[in-house]
């Protein structure tokens, strides 16, 4: 377990893999147990989420995942529990992507 945690921490600190803020501890370290749990929870769940990248808007993400930026409201409605408006996304957020 410690070896896996060390590998995950090294990859995250070198930005080999981008780690969502929700999977980091208060001291900004990667929560390896939570990360492994979220990865192993199933491929379908992973396929139905997206991590917000720098410069992203819901329209940009909708264009990427649906091929139509006008479908940004679909993303907003699926994430209303964490978004107060379509403009409230932040880098590193993990958003649900309904199909």
Order of alpha helices (4+ residues) and beta strands (2+ residues): alpha-alpha-alpha-beta-alpha-alpha-beta
